[in-house]
Amino acid sequence: MNALVQTTVGEVIADLGRRRSYAPGDLLFVEGDHSHNVYVCLEGRVRIFLTMPSGRELLVGMKLPSDEFGELSALDGRPRSASAAAIDHTVVAELPARRFLDALIDQPHLSVAVCQNLSAQLRRANDRLVARNTNSTTVRTGRMLVELASLMMRHSGSSVSYEVPITQSDLADWIGTTRESTARALAGFRRAGLVETCRGRIIVLDALGLSQLVSAA
């Protein structure tokens, strides 16, 4: 089959799966669950997070329309390594692990796509781990905002600015620093006209300028 007409992993889950709707804050699954279904986000946004022993939630990822998630438990049969919750009104397609694995066997290009996706996630996680030990809070904050703005660009197309649905506390947790340090970095970006901060979200006004600033730091 020509690669141009091959279906994507998200399309397969959407076609074969059952649609489910979630209200803001609803849990799709919880860390430690023995559920093995896979999902694709159709509408809205989903946050992926870990719960620390203190009870604090640590944001580790965000899923937007066309993003699939939950593949790890489907592949290895182990409990969920993280929790997933709807950020706002969200619609997903949910597919049982057995049907997902059958689709990977029937369409080998899907297996390659899943491996590439998981590999990209692992590389990003490794990059963030290295950055925590080598880069300043300003650089880490800026790079994460550029990464998230790029994610929004992929889903919404070209735009002058990108609204990133993340709190300053979640951003600080994601890059491994304190909220106060992150707030200082954001204040510098605001003075430079690169971002705006609002309740529950950060607006990246100039992703290219922000990228250039942190690259030069």
N, C-alpha and C positions, 0 to 999 in steps of 0.2 A: 504494500500500500504506500502511496506517495506520502511523504512526511507532512506535506501541506494540508492533507485532508485527514490526518490521524486525529482522533479525539484526544483531549487532554484528560488528566486525572480528575480535575474538577468537573468536567462535563460528564464523565462516566458516573461519578457519584451523584450528580444532579439528575441524570437520566434514570438511574436504577434505584436511587434512594427515596426515602419518605420525607416529605416536607414537614418541618416543625417550626412553630413560631415561639419566640421567647420575649418576655417583657424585660425592661432594663433591670439588671441585677440578677436575673434568673440564672441558675447554674445549669450547664449542659452536662458536665461531669465533674467529679471531685478527685483530687489527688488520692491515690490508694484504691480507687474503685477498680472492680474487676470487669468493667464494661470494655468492649473491644470494638465498638462501632467507629467508623470514620465519618467525617463531616466535610461539607463544603459550605462556606458562607455565601448566601444568595443575596441577602439584604442586611444592612446594619453593620455592626462591628462586634467582635468577640475579643475579650482579653484573656490571655493565658498567664496564670500566676501560680506561685508557690506560697504556701503558708508556713511562716517561720515558727519555731517553738514558742516564741513570745505571743503568737497569734497575729503578728503583722503580716500583711500580704506583700509579696515581692513580685512585681510585674516582670515577666520574662518574654512576652511577645504579644502581638496584636494581629488579628485576622480581619481582613476586609473582604468585600464581595469578590468571588472567584478563588479565594484562598482555601485550600484544603487543610485539615488538621486532624489529629488523632491517629495518625498512621502507625506510630510506634507500637502501641498496644495491639493493634491489629496484626502487625508483623511478628512480634515476639510473644504475644499472649500474656505479657506481664501486666501488673496493675498500672493504672495511670500514673505518670511521673509528674503531672501538674493538674491544676484545675482550669476549667474554662467557664466564663460567665459572659452574658450579653451586656454590652455597654449601653445600648439603646434598644429600641424595638428591632428585633433580629429574626431573620428567617434563614434556616439552614436546611440542607438535605442530609439525611442520616442513612448510612448504609452499613448493614451487618458485616463483620469482618470476613466471614466466609465468602460472601458474594464479592467483596472487594478483592480477596486473594484469587478467586476464580477469574476475575477480570484481568488481574495482572498476568495470570497464566495464559489466558486467551489472547491478550494483546501485549506482547513482550515490550513494546515501546513504552508502555505505562510503567513497567518495572524500572526502566532506565530513568524515566521522569521522576519517580518517587525517590530513587537513589540520589539523583541530582539535587532535588529539593532538600532532602535531609543533609546532604553534604554541604549545601550552601548554608543551612542553619548552623551546622557544626562549625564551619569556618567563621561565621559571624560571632558565634559564642567564643571561639578561641581568640578572635581579634579583640573582643571586649575584655577578655581576661587579661590579655597582654596590656591593653590600654590602661586598665586599672592600676597597673604597677609602673607604667612608664610615662603616662601623659597627665597633664594638669587637669583639674576639674573643668576649666574653661574649654580646653580642647575636647575633652570627653563629652561635655554638654553639647558643644557645637556639632561634633561629628554625629552624635545620636540624633540631633534635630535634622541634620542633613539627610541621614538615613531614613528617618520617618517621613520627611518631606518627599524624598524620592519614592517612597512607598505610596504616598498619596498621589503623586504624579502618575504613577503607573496605573492607578485605578481611575483617576479623574481626568487624565489628559493634561495638556498644557494649561497653565494658569499663572497669574501674576503672583499669587500668594497661596500658601497651603496651610489649612487649619489642621493641626495635629491634636487629636483628642487625648490629651494626657495631662495629668496634674503635675505640679512641680515635685511633689513627694514621690510619685511614681517614677518620674524621670530620674530623680536622685537615686532611688532604689535600683533602677535599671543599670545605671552606670557605676554604682558602688560608691556613693559619696553621701554627704549630708544634704538635707534640704537647704540649709543656710548657704552652703557653698554653691549649690546649683542656683539659688536665687541671686547670688552675687554675679555669677557668670551671665545669667539672663539679663540682669540690670545693665551689664556692659554691652550686650547685644542690642538691648533696647536703645541705649544712647547712640549706638552706631546706626540705628534705623533698620536693623536686620530682622528683628522680631517684635511682636506684641504679645503680652501675656494677659489672659482673661481667666475667669473662673473655670477650671476644669479643662482648659485647652491653651495651646500656644500657637500663635500664628506666625509662620515663617514668611517674612515679607520678601526676602532676597536669599534664596537657597544658594545661588552661585557665590554671592558676596560672602555669605557665612562660611561656605566651604573654603574660599580663598583665605579668609581671615584665620581660620583654625589651622590651615595648612602652613601658614607662615609663622604661626606661634611657636 
